[in-house]
Amino acid sequence: MAAETTIVGPAQRQTDVTFRRDANGRIYYVVSDAHSGQEIVQVPAKAVRDVSQGIEEFLKQEESKATATSR
Protein backbone atom coordinates (compact mmCIF):
# COMPACT_ATOMS: atom_id res chain seq x y z
CA MET A 1 0.00 0.00 0.00
CA ALA A 2 1.40 3.43 -0.99
CA ALA A 3 1.65 6.16 1.61
CA GLU A 4 0.00 9.48 0.82
CA THR A 5 2.00 12.65 1.18
CA THR A 6 0.30 15.92 1.96
CA ILE A 7 2.20 19.14 1.42
CA VAL A 8 1.26 21.81 3.88
CA GLY A 9 2.34 25.39 3.22
CA PRO A 10 3.27 27.82 5.96
CA ALA A 11 0.34 29.19 7.94
CA GLN A 12 -0.43 32.73 6.98
CA ARG A 13 -1.27 34.88 9.95
CA GLN A 14 -3.68 37.72 9.35
CA THR A 15 -2.26 40.89 10.86
CA ASP A 16 -3.35 44.41 11.64
CA VAL A 17 -0.93 47.34 11.69
CA THR A 18 -1.67 50.41 13.76
CA PHE A 19 0.45 53.26 15.02
CA ARG A 20 0.68 54.67 18.51
CA ARG A 21 2.50 57.42 20.34
CA ASP A 22 4.49 56.73 23.46
CA ALA A 23 4.63 59.04 26.48
CA ASN A 24 7.46 61.01 24.82
CA GLY A 25 5.43 61.62 21.64
CA ARG A 26 7.41 59.17 19.50
CA ILE A 27 5.36 57.25 16.94
CA TYR A 28 5.77 53.51 16.52
CA TYR A 29 3.92 50.86 14.55
CA VAL A 30 2.30 47.87 16.22
CA VAL A 31 1.74 44.64 14.30
CA SER A 32 -0.98 42.52 15.92
CA ASP A 33 -2.70 39.22 15.18
CA ALA A 34 -5.99 40.16 13.50
CA HIS A 35 -7.94 37.37 15.21
CA SER A 36 -6.67 37.47 18.79
CA GLY A 37 -5.43 41.06 18.98
CA GLN A 38 -2.16 39.76 20.45
CA GLU A 39 0.75 42.10 19.78
CA ILE A 40 3.41 40.50 17.58
CA VAL A 41 5.98 43.27 17.29
CA GLN A 42 6.51 47.03 17.73
CA VAL A 43 8.52 48.86 15.09
CA PRO A 44 9.85 52.42 15.53
CA ALA A 45 8.77 54.79 12.76
CA LYS A 46 12.44 55.55 11.97
CA ALA A 47 13.06 51.86 11.22
CA VAL A 48 10.12 51.86 8.79
CA ARG A 49 11.50 54.99 7.06
CA ASP A 50 14.99 53.45 6.86
CA VAL A 51 13.60 50.30 5.22
CA SER A 52 11.58 52.38 2.78
CA GLN A 53 14.63 54.44 1.82
CA GLY A 54 16.69 51.27 1.38
CA ILE A 55 14.08 49.83 -0.97
CA GLU A 56 13.97 53.07 -2.96
CA GLU A 57 17.76 53.10 -3.32
CA PHE A 58 17.79 49.45 -4.41
CA LEU A 59 15.12 50.08 -7.04
CA LYS A 60 17.04 53.10 -8.38
CA GLN A 61 20.19 50.95 -8.67
CA GLU A 62 18.29 48.20 -10.48
CA GLU A 63 16.75 50.76 -12.84
CA SER A 64 20.20 52.21 -13.56
CA LYS A 65 21.56 48.72 -14.31
CA ALA A 66 18.63 47.95 -16.63
CA THR A 67 19.09 51.25 -18.46
CA ALA A 68 22.84 50.70 -18.82
CA THR A 69 22.44 47.19 -20.26
CA SER A 70 19.74 48.22 -22.73
CA ARG A 71 21.96 50.82 -24.40
Phi, psi and omega in degrees: 000132182277140178276140177272142177244129178247128178264125181245123178281169179296143177292135179257116181275131174280130183235156171242143177239126177230167174237151181223164173247138176274182183298337180267004178087002179283139180267140174217155180263142179240124176259123183234155173292127185294332183274314185264340185080000181294132179290131180263313182200152172247136181233124177296144181303323180299321179296321178295316178297318180299318178296316180300316179295321178298319178295316179300315180296318178299314181296323177296319178296316180295321178295319178297318178297317181295320180292319181294323182280341181272356181275000000 
